[in-house]
Amino acid sequence: MSRTPIAFVAGDISALAKSLRAQLLERTSPPGHVELLNILARATGHRNYQHFRAGAVGTAVDDRGTRATGDETVDLKRVQRASRHFDECGRLLRWPARHNLQQLSLWVLWAGFPPRCSLAEAEVKTLLNRQHAFADDALLRRALCDHGLVVRTSDGRAYRRIERRPPAEAAALLRCLKAGTAGRPEAAT
């Protein structure tokens, strides 16, 4: 089972120490691992560890590995599969065979485009070559345009990123790659 790192923050260390002391004094034996997690969570004002974890992550994860984020759900396995196509620096290593993974990968490339700027074809080529490792920037340019993430002039000389909000899974993949946790999206979501 993979472990998701969760930041533990206490607003007042004195109150934390008092709460921990009181909870430990109520016990007749040392707490187990899960009991200790619950004690720490209660010391910061949560009902238990699960309540703390849900609040720290922001959303709950169901038993199928999906995460609800507002109106959308995130398929963490899909994000994990997509992240395997990137190296630790966030460069696309290979073009995914599956269309749905290609779409997620394109959002990472889209995020590398400067917002509200027109770029010449040579600049786009340079930008994309820094973001991938398989030397087919033409494929990526076409795919970005075909998926409606980038628009180009009719003569193909200028490209511009289309400003829009990435879907929840794309945002999760971007966070995963930014955190350097390729293959483990739960660590960044």
Secondary structure, DSSP 8 states (H G I E B T S, - for coil): ----------S-HHHHHHHHHHHHHT-SS---HHHHHHHHHHHTT-SSHHHHHHHHHSS-B-TTSEEEETTEEEEHHHHHHHHTTB-TTS-B-S--SSHHHHHHHHHHHHHTS-TT-EEEHHHHHHHHHHHBSSS-HHHHHHHHHHTTSEEE-TTS-EEEE------HHHHHHHHHHHTT-TT-GGGT-
